[in-house]
C-alpha cells in the first residue's frame, strides 16, 4: 500500500492552522514534520496528520 503525502495548503485546510502556526508547532515538536519529496518540495504523510487531528481535544 502506498502512502499519500499532502502539501502545505491541504494541511492548512484540514487543520485550520496558518502556515506560521504549523511551522511554529513543528519546531516545538507539537506537529508532524514534513518529508522531503523532491529537492524543492515537501509533504506531510496524510496518516500522521490524521492521527494528529484525532489526538486533538474535541470542542464542546
Secondary structure, 3 states (H helix, E strand, C coil): CCCCEECHHHHHHHHCCCHHHHHHHHHCCCCCCCEECCCCCEEEEHHHHHHHHHHCCCCC
